[in-house]
Amino acid sequence: MSKRSWMASLALGLATGHAPALAAATPGPGVQPYVAPSALEPALEALYKDLHQHPELGFQEVRTSALLAQKLRALGYEVTTGVGKTGLVALLRNGAGPTVMLRTELDALPIEEKTGLPFASTATATDANGASVHVAHACGHDLHMTAWIGTAQLMAQRRNRWHGTLMMVGQPAEELGDGAAAMLADGLFTRFPKPDFALGMHDEPTLPSGVVGYHAGYFRAAVDSVEIVIHGRGGHGAYPHLAVDPIVIAARTILGLQTVVSRETDTLSPAIVTVGSIHGGTAPNIIPDDVRMLLTVRSFDQKVREHLLASIKRQADAEAAAANAPQLPDVKVYDSADMVFNDPPTTARLVATLQHALGPDSVREMPPQMGAEDFSQYGRAGVTAVLLHIGAVDPKDLASGRKLPYLHSPLWAPQLEPTLRSLVAAEVVMLDELFSAPKKR
């Protein structure tokens, strides 16, 4: 192996039609194997660690957006920042052909990292409610951004191999569910070319490092965040008969909500109602006036979705009325995202391309997931869209049978090598395929 970086080696391999094989992959028919160096390209590894150590919450990704914009401008892209508040759009125009969009997420989570990595995040921030919170990339967006820059670099170096317009989109606030909608509302598909295809990738904790996961059709669930404020009448804890206890109402409401899925929803139609937060009271001997609960609601069917939301309000109202509360609860739906639909013909074409270029074992079909993604909004805006996953766990760990950290865990950290290298290779291979397709109009 020569001393050139794996990035340059990968560019050479792709330019000659010999893409690097993923770990344990067997080359497809007619594809000659190419093994990239095991060491990560230093510049990308440094970028990953930088992003990991400097996470930012949704719509606060000022530093992140500026850093990525700087790197894209240096590669010759036309960069516009501040799209959808903190998002960015970078265009590389390369003659006549399709417009293909590759999206990455910019934001991190309000969570304290506990991975023990030498470059672990110690960042804090002020959230939208004014609270000071720890911040960490516990969902892999730092990995996505790093690969996104690596792909942008390769596509710029290989302009003689493809024609069209590459549209690199850095989206804010995916974790809030508002980022895609904010960018669309700010003219993503009117101020800039409306893409013929939109492509997204996400790290996956159930697949071996470097293996691409796919599912045609509905892949990710719809999500609705729900706030319930239960109103009681405060009083002394020693004289509960003189008060209306909202904590008791909340407890009964939570139990009642469990029947919305278990007794009201078709067992063959996936649905979830989870109460993730409950706050009320200040002291053991004071009955508070109010209790606030936050819920996440997931579904794959619009009718089921509507029924879940209506039933949540019905249950909350009924428990309040049964307790003779002074008023019905306030129920508000916010931070919603629709189901992710992967266009089946395009998914099939990308899978065939990956299998041919990277080996038949490089791709694996996945079941639908209850986790949501506002990548769905691009498909709803009329763009042919596909979201795929990239395995990010050491195969030995997966085979161990141990319970491993999942996304949004303070212990989650993707296996960087070979995940990053494979993710860049997969993105470049798929972009090449989409640019080879006739322009859709």
KOLROSE-771694 format. One line per 5 residues: number of its first residue (from 0); their letters; for each residue z negated, x negated, y negated of C-alpha. Coordinates in nm, 3 decimals, decimal comma, padded with zeros to 5 digits, always signed. Layout:
<sites>
NUM = a = Z X Y  ...
</sites>
This chain:
<sites>
0 = mskrs = +00,000 +00,000 +00,000  +00,092 -00,138 -00,338  -00,152 -00,163 -00,624  +00,012 +00,114 -00,828  -00,217 +00,410 -00,888
5 = wmasl = -00,206 +00,705 -00,654  -00,070 +00,908 -00,947  +00,233 +00,684 -00,973  +00,266 +00,678 -00,595  +00,250 +01,054 -00,582
10 = algla = +00,516 +01,082 -00,852  +00,741 +00,850 -00,655  +00,681 +01,039 -00,333  +00,757 +01,376 -00,490  +01,063 +01,244 -00,672
15 = tghap = +01,209 +01,119 -00,344  +01,111 +01,428 -00,149  +00,831 +01,255 +00,042  +00,517 +01,429 -00,080  +00,177 +01,302 +00,035
20 = alaaa = +00,033 +01,463 +00,344  -00,309 +01,622 +00,319  -00,590 +01,492 +00,533  -00,529 +01,575 +00,901  -00,197 +01,742 +00,818
25 = tpgpg = +00,113 +01,704 +01,031  +00,440 +01,669 +00,839  +00,671 +01,968 +00,854  +01,025 +01,951 +00,994  +01,234 +01,696 +00,809
30 = vqpyv = +00,945 +01,577 +00,591  +00,849 +01,213 +00,618  +00,474 +01,153 +00,586  +00,339 +00,969 +00,286  -00,026 +00,870 +00,270
35 = apsal = -00,162 +00,832 -00,083  -00,430 +00,573 -00,155  -00,784 +00,688 -00,082  -00,915 +00,583 -00,423  -00,885 +00,836 -00,701
40 = epale = -00,670 +00,754 -01,000  -00,928 +00,600 -01,235  -00,825 +00,797 -01,543  -00,854 +01,131 -01,363  -01,185 +01,040 -01,204
45 = alykd = -01,318 +00,946 -01,548  -01,191 +01,273 -01,692  -01,358 +01,471 -01,415  -01,693 +01,304 -01,475  -01,659 +01,356 -01,850
50 = lhqhp = -01,588 +01,726 -01,810  -01,864 +01,761 -01,553  -02,120 +01,605 -01,786  -02,012 +01,808 -02,091  -01,982 +02,172 -01,975
55 = elgfq = -01,953 +02,450 -02,231  -02,011 +02,825 -02,206  -01,738 +03,084 -02,245  -01,585 +03,100 -02,595  -01,781 +02,785 -02,684
60 = evrts = -01,538 +02,540 -02,519  -01,461 +02,353 -02,843  -01,500 +02,000 -02,711  -01,333 +02,080 -02,381  -01,030 +02,238 -02,545
65 = allaq = -00,992 +01,953 -02,795  -01,011 +01,689 -02,520  -00,745 +01,857 -02,308  -00,522 +01,921 -02,610  -00,538 +01,554 -02,704
70 = klral = -00,427 +01,446 -02,357  -00,142 +01,698 -02,346  -00,011 +01,597 -02,688  -00,004 +01,237 -02,571  +00,219 +01,349 -02,283
75 = gyevt = +00,469 +01,511 -02,520  +00,363 +01,876 -02,489  +00,375 +02,121 -02,783  +00,008 +02,219 -02,806  -00,147 +02,520 -02,980
80 = tgvgk = -00,525 +02,552 -02,986  -00,750 +02,841 -03,084  -00,559 +03,096 -02,875  -00,803 +03,368 -02,773  -01,069 +03,188 -02,978
85 = tglva = -01,105 +02,863 -02,781  -00,804 +02,868 -02,546  -00,499 +02,644 -02,563  -00,131 +02,668 -02,475  +00,087 +02,363 -02,413
90 = llrng = +00,463 +02,389 -02,366  +00,698 +02,135 -02,215  +01,052 +02,257 -02,278  +01,300 +02,101 -02,039  +01,627 +02,285 -02,074
95 = agptv = +01,745 +02,617 -01,937  +01,551 +02,769 -01,649  +01,245 +02,978 -01,568  +00,924 +02,970 -01,765  +00,635 +02,891 -01,531
100 = mlrte = +00,271 +02,916 -01,635  -00,009 +02,712 -01,479  -00,355 +02,826 -01,582  -00,689 +02,649 -01,572  -01,030 +02,776 -01,680
105 = ldalp = -01,233 +02,593 -01,944  -01,582 +02,742 -01,923  -01,897 +02,663 -01,728  -02,201 +02,864 -01,618  -02,551 +02,913 -01,763
110 = ieekt = -02,715 +02,735 -01,471  -02,921 +02,418 -01,419  -02,743 +02,168 -01,197  -02,945 +02,034 -00,903  -02,682 +01,833 -00,715
115 = glpfa = -02,845 +01,496 -00,780  -02,507 +01,345 -00,869  -02,526 +01,037 -01,091  -02,307 +01,220 -01,343  -02,484 +01,558 -01,313
120 = stata = -02,491 +01,782 -01,618  -02,802 +01,788 -01,832  -02,638 +02,000 -02,101  -02,796 +02,298 -02,270  -02,652 +02,560 -02,501
125 = tdang = -02,735 +02,880 -02,682  -02,589 +03,182 -02,507  -02,453 +03,500 -02,665  -02,804 +03,653 -02,669  -02,949 +03,357 -02,860
130 = asvhv = -03,132 +03,212 -02,560  -03,132 +02,841 -02,478  -02,985 +02,786 -02,131  -02,884 +02,501 -01,905  -02,508 +02,468 -01,852
135 = ahacg = -02,320 +02,333 -01,551  -01,975 +02,345 -01,390  -02,108 +02,514 -01,077  -01,778 +02,689 -01,006  -01,536 +02,396 -01,008
140 = hdlhm = -01,359 +02,454 -01,337  -01,399 +02,084 -01,414  -01,203 +02,009 -01,096  -00,936 +02,261 -01,195  -00,896 +02,111 -01,541
145 = tawig = -00,873 +01,757 -01,408  -00,600 +01,848 -01,159  -00,425 +02,048 -01,432  -00,402 +01,735 -01,648  -00,283 +01,530 -01,352
150 = taqlm = -00,014 +01,787 -01,279  +00,089 +01,796 -01,645  +00,129 +01,419 -01,638  +00,343 +01,421 -01,324  +00,563 +01,705 -01,447
155 = aqrrn = +00,622 +01,516 -01,774  +00,711 +01,199 -01,583  +00,951 +01,387 -01,355  +01,151 +01,586 -01,609  +01,473 +01,479 -01,442
160 = rwhgt = +01,367 +01,673 -01,130  +01,326 +02,021 -01,279  +01,454 +02,244 -01,560  +01,289 +02,522 -01,755  +00,970 +02,556 -01,960
165 = lmmvg = +00,631 +02,456 -01,824  +00,355 +02,660 -01,988  +00,010 +02,505 -01,943  -00,264 +02,756 -02,030  -00,627 +02,654 -02,077
170 = qpaee = -00,817 +02,980 -02,063  -01,167 +03,029 -02,203  -01,442 +03,257 -02,077  -01,326 +03,325 -01,722  -01,689 +03,359 -01,615
175 = lgdga = -01,738 +03,627 -01,878  -01,427 +03,812 -01,764  -01,296 +03,823 -02,121  -01,088 +03,509 -02,158  -00,752 +03,624 -02,023
180 = aamla = -00,770 +03,948 -02,220  -00,860 +03,754 -02,536  -00,559 +03,524 -02,498  -00,324 +03,816 -02,428  -00,459 +04,003 -02,731
185 = dglft = -00,396 +03,690 -02,939  -00,028 +03,688 -02,845  -00,014 +03,472 -02,532  +00,302 +03,646 -02,414  +00,448 +03,724 -02,757
190 = rfpkp = +00,378 +03,413 -02,965  +00,482 +03,200 -02,667  +00,748 +03,254 -02,399  +00,650 +03,523 -02,152  +00,645 +03,343 -01,817
195 = dfalg = +00,852 +03,442 -01,517  +00,572 +03,320 -01,292  +00,199 +03,257 -01,339  +00,017 +03,024 -01,101  -00,355 +02,961 -01,066
200 = mhdep = -00,577 +02,758 -00,830  -00,948 +02,777 -00,747  -01,174 +02,556 -00,537  -01,294 +02,711 -00,211  -01,625 +02,639 -00,030
205 = tlpsg = -01,512 +02,776 +00,309  -01,205 +02,554 +00,357  -01,178 +02,182 +00,439  -01,102 +01,954 +00,147  -00,737 +01,965 +00,048
210 = vvgyh = -00,632 +02,269 +00,252  -00,465 +02,542 +00,044  -00,587 +02,897 +00,106  -00,373 +03,204 +00,037  -00,371 +03,580 +00,074
215 = agyfr = -00,074 +03,800 -00,016  -00,139 +04,130 -00,192  -00,484 +04,222 -00,323  -00,689 +03,903 -00,303  -00,982 +03,928 -00,546
220 = aavds = -01,191 +04,236 -00,619  -01,222 +04,429 -00,941  -01,551 +04,366 -01,119  -01,749 +04,563 -01,374  -02,071 +04,444 -01,532
225 = veivi = -02,310 +04,729 -01,606  -02,613 +04,737 -01,835  -02,875 +05,007 -01,779  -03,158 +05,050 -02,028  -03,424 +05,285 -01,893
230 = hgrgg = -03,642 +05,448 -02,156  -04,004 +05,538 -02,087  -04,311 +05,585 -02,301  -04,535 +05,284 -02,331  -04,909 +05,287 -02,285
235 = hgayp = -05,217 +05,125 -02,135  -05,188 +05,010 -01,773  -05,530 +05,164 -01,701  -05,410 +05,511 -01,810  -05,061 +05,552 -01,661
240 = hlavd = -05,085 +05,931 -01,672  -05,059 +05,910 -02,051  -04,735 +05,710 -02,033  -04,394 +05,732 -01,863  -04,350 +05,409 -01,671
245 = pivia = -03,992 +05,276 -01,697  -04,067 +05,003 -01,440  -04,133 +05,262 -01,172  -03,817 +05,449 -01,276  -03,623 +05,125 -01,256
250 = artil = -03,759 +05,051 -00,908  -03,661 +05,395 -00,782  -03,321 +05,361 -00,948  -03,258 +05,030 -00,772  -03,339 +05,187 -00,435
255 = glqtv = -03,119 +05,485 -00,511  -02,827 +05,261 -00,606  -02,823 +05,117 -00,254  -02,706 +05,453 -00,120  -02,401 +05,455 -00,348
260 = vsret = -02,236 +05,204 -00,116  -02,413 +05,275 +00,214  -02,388 +05,657 +00,203  -02,120 +05,752 -00,051  -01,842 +05,496 -00,001
265 = dtlsp = -01,594 +05,474 +00,286  -01,714 +05,191 +00,510  -01,354 +05,068 +00,540  -01,323 +05,025 +00,163  -01,519 +04,718 +00,044
270 = aivtv = -01,768 +04,786 -00,234  -02,074 +04,611 -00,377  -02,344 +04,716 -00,623  -02,584 +04,431 -00,700  -02,871 +04,435 -00,949
275 = gsihg = -02,882 +04,078 -01,069  -03,128 +04,103 -01,356  -03,426 +04,321 -01,449  -03,648 +04,272 -01,751  -03,937 +04,479 -01,884
280 = gtapn = -04,289 +04,440 -02,007  -04,496 +04,166 -02,164  -04,841 +04,185 -02,000  -05,002 +04,314 -01,678  -05,198 +04,588 -01,854
285 = iipdd = -04,921 +04,722 -02,079  -04,667 +04,982 -01,968  -04,350 +04,901 -02,166  -04,123 +05,141 -02,346  -03,804 +05,013 -02,185
290 = vrmll = -03,661 +04,822 -01,891  -03,318 +04,655 -01,899  -03,114 +04,595 -01,584  -02,782 +04,415 -01,536  -02,554 +04,495 -01,243
295 = tvrsf = -02,232 +04,364 -01,096  -02,002 +04,619 -00,930  -01,712 +04,512 -00,704  -01,432 +04,709 -00,539  -01,072 +04,691 -00,416
300 = dqkvr = -00,967 +05,051 -00,484  -00,945 +05,215 -00,826  -01,081 +05,550 -00,701  -01,373 +05,374 -00,536  -01,430 +05,180 -00,856
305 = ehlla = -01,446 +05,498 -01,064  -01,679 +05,663 -00,811  -01,917 +05,365 -00,811  -01,951 +05,365 -01,188  -01,998 +05,741 -01,206
310 = sikrq = -02,257 +05,733 -00,927  -02,456 +05,457 -01,096  -02,496 +05,672 -01,405  -02,577 +05,979 -01,195  -02,850 +05,795 -01,004
315 = adaea = -03,003 +05,646 -01,319  -02,998 +05,981 -01,502  -03,151 +06,164 -01,204  -03,441 +05,922 -01,162  -03,518 +05,937 -01,534
320 = aaana = -03,511 +06,316 -01,528  -03,733 +06,326 -01,218  -03,990 +06,111 -01,399  -03,975 +06,326 -01,713  -03,856 +06,033 -01,922
325 = pqlpd = -03,824 +06,103 -02,294  -03,448 +06,040 -02,281  -03,175 +05,953 -02,033  -03,090 +05,585 -01,975  -02,822 +05,408 -02,174
330 = vkvyd = -02,549 +05,297 -01,930  -02,282 +05,060 -02,059  -01,990 +04,902 -01,873  -01,875 +04,562 -02,005  -01,703 +04,239 -01,895
335 = sadmv = -01,459 +04,405 -01,657  -01,172 +04,249 -01,464  -00,909 +04,412 -01,247  -00,810 +04,325 -00,891  -00,604 +04,009 -00,844
340 = fndpp = -00,272 +04,096 -00,681  -00,069 +03,811 -00,535  +00,300 +03,896 -00,535  +00,385 +03,892 -00,160  +00,743 +03,750 -00,177
345 = ttarl = +00,637 +03,471 -00,414  +00,328 +03,397 -00,208  +00,542 +03,367 +00,106  +00,782 +03,131 -00,067  +00,505 +02,909 -00,198
350 = vatlq = +00,337 +02,895 +00,142  +00,663 +02,795 +00,311  +00,719 +02,527 +00,047  +00,368 +02,384 +00,090  +00,401 +02,380 +00,468
355 = halgp = +00,734 +02,201 +00,448  +00,629 +01,948 +00,185  +00,267 +01,884 +00,278  +00,258 +01,971 +00,647  +00,202 +02,290 +00,850
360 = dsvre = -00,174 +02,241 +00,861  -00,198 +02,212 +00,483  -00,207 +02,590 +00,430  -00,435 +02,854 +00,576  -00,447 +03,232 +00,530
365 = mppqm = -00,771 +03,369 +00,388  -00,929 +03,716 +00,388  -00,965 +03,904 +00,058  -01,270 +03,807 -00,146  -01,522 +04,016 -00,339
370 = gaedf = -01,542 +03,749 -00,608  -01,351 +03,854 -00,920  -01,109 +03,662 -01,142  -00,958 +03,769 -01,474  -00,639 +03,589 -01,369
375 = sqygr = -00,556 +03,948 -01,268  -00,476 +04,030 -01,631  -00,160 +03,819 -01,627  -00,017 +04,017 -01,338  -00,111 +04,343 -01,510
380 = agvta = +00,080 +04,218 -01,815  +00,400 +04,219 -01,610  +00,418 +03,861 -01,484  +00,477 +03,768 -01,119  +00,145 +03,602 -01,041
385 = vllhi = -00,014 +03,413 -00,752  -00,370 +03,277 -00,726  -00,441 +03,032 -00,444  -00,747 +02,837 -00,337  -00,800 +02,471 -00,249
390 = gavdp = -01,056 +02,368 +00,011  -01,329 +02,148 -00,136  -01,578 +02,079 +00,144  -01,599 +01,786 +00,384  -01,469 +01,912 +00,721
395 = kdlas = -01,770 +01,752 +00,895  -02,004 +01,962 +00,682  -01,812 +02,279 +00,762  -01,831 +02,200 +01,134  -02,204 +02,124 +01,122
400 = grklp = -02,309 +02,489 +01,117  -02,548 +02,422 +00,830  -02,573 +02,668 +00,545  -02,384 +02,502 +00,262  -02,396 +02,562 -00,114
405 = ylhsp = -02,151 +02,820 -00,243  -01,990 +02,870 -00,582  -02,236 +02,947 -00,863  -02,509 +02,759 -00,678  -02,697 +02,485 -00,867
410 = lwapq = -02,617 +02,266 -00,565  -02,241 +02,327 -00,559  -02,023 +02,019 -00,601  -01,670 +01,996 -00,456  -01,579 +01,694 -00,247
415 = leptl = -01,371 +01,517 -00,505  -01,157 +01,312 -00,266  -00,919 +01,426 -00,121  -00,954 +01,764 -00,297  -00,835 +01,647 -00,638
420 = rslva = -00,544 +01,447 -00,500  -00,435 +01,737 -00,279  -00,470 +01,990 -00,560  -00,238 +01,791 -00,785  +00,013 +01,751 -00,503
425 = aevvm = +00,005 +02,124 -00,424  +00,051 +02,225 -00,788  +00,347 +01,992 -00,838  +00,513 +02,106 -00,516  +00,474 +02,473 -00,609
430 = ldelf = +00,595 +02,421 -00,964  +00,904 +02,245 -00,831  +00,972 +02,547 -00,610  +00,925 +02,800 -00,890  +01,149 +02,604 -01,125
435 = sapkk = +01,418 +02,602 -00,857  +01,419 +02,982 -00,848  +01,664 +03,179 -01,060  +01,521 +03,307 -01,386  +01,387 +03,662 -01,346
440 = r = +01,498 +03,915 -01,608
</sites>
